[in-house]
Amino acid sequence: MDFQQLADVAEKWCSNTPFELIATEETERRMDFYADPGVSFYVLCPDNGCGDNFHVWSESEDCLPFLQLAQDYISSCGKKTLQEVLEKVFKSFRPLLGLPDADDDAFEEYNADVEEEEPEADHPQMGVSQQ
């Protein structure tokens, strides 16, 4: 994928997140992203013919530790798309952005129906006396 197509993917991703694509540098194949309150990172995109992976980094000491999840994901087996990398970065930064963890939301939704269920009266519960 050429760099302009990658930049378009990044712009589309930004429209669904708090991040803004603040700079692109085609010669370095670099895209810089920013979101309030001071969350920033950049992505280096691999060349078309290269077997390299994407690379994510932040020049902010506060942001850098949160990128570990995304960096581990990128270095794991298999080719990753820019969309997949950006989603992983977003998930990594959710605590810094003041957003709940995405996994917590899914867990709460899943358990919402389970907690509402009442045991049926015609089935005796184990360990409960039927006197």
N, C-alpha and C positions, 0 to 999 in steps of 0.2 A: 504494500500500500504506500503511495507516495505521501510526502509530508503534509500536503494540503488536505488530503483525505483524512489523515490522522487528526489534524487540527479541527476539521469539521466534526469528527466523532467527539472530540474533547468539548467543543462548543455545545453540542447536543447534550452531552453528559452534564455539563454545567447548568443547563436550563432546568434540571431536575434535582439540583443540589444547591447548598449555600455557596459553593465555590464559583469563582470567576477565573476565566483564562485571561491572565493579565499580560502575558508576553509569549511570543513564539519566535524562535530563532532557527530558521531553516538550515543554515550551514552546520550548526551544532545538533540539529534535530532535537531541540529542547523546547519544552512547554512549561511555563510557570503558572501556578495556580495560587489563589488567595481567597480566604474567607475570614470574616470577623469572628472572633476577636483575635486577630493576628495569627491565624493558622495558614502556613504557607508550605508549599512543596514544589518540586519540579520533577518532570519525567524526561528522561533521555530515551528517544525512540531508536530502535535498531534500524540499520540500513536494509533496504530490500533484499539484497543478495547475501547479507551477513547472517550467520547463525546466532548472533548475539540476542540477548533478552532485553526487555525494557529495564530501565534503571530508575528507581525513585529515591529522592533524597530531599533533605530540607536544610537550609542554612540556619534555621532557628534551633537553638539548643532545646527549647521547650517542645518543639514538634518532633524532633528526630527520634526519641524513644518510641513514639507511637507508630512510626513507620515500620517497625520490626515485623509485624504481621504481614504487611504487604511485601516486604523484602523477602521474607521466607517463602511466601506464595510464588513470587516471580522466579526464585531460584529452584523451586521444586520442578519435577519432571513435566515435560510437555510445553508446547508453545502457548503463549497467552496473548489475548487480544488487548488492545488499549482499553477497551470498555471493561474487560475483566479486571485489569490492573487498577483502573480508576475506582471501580466499585470496592475493591479490597482496601484501597487507600481511604475511601470515604468511611468504610466500616471501622478502620483503624482510628480515625480522627473523631468518631462520634462523641466520645467522652469530652474531648477538648471543645467541641462545638456545643456542648450542653444538651446533646440529644441522647435519648435512651439507647441502649445497645439493641441492635436489630434482632438478635437472638432472643432477648428478653421479651420483646413485643410478640414474636411468634409463639413463644412459650405461654404467655398470658392468654392469647387468643385461643390456643389449643385447649387450655385448661378451663376456659370460660364455660364451655358447654358441660364439661364433666362435673364441675362443682354445683351446677344447677339441678342435676338429676336427683330425684328422691327415690329411695328404695321402694319397690312395689310391695304392697301390704300382704299379698297372698304368698310371698316367698319368705320363709323364716330366715333370719340372719343367723349366721354361725355364732355360737357363744352367747346368744341372747335367749333367755328363758321365755317360753311361750305360755306362761301361766295366766 
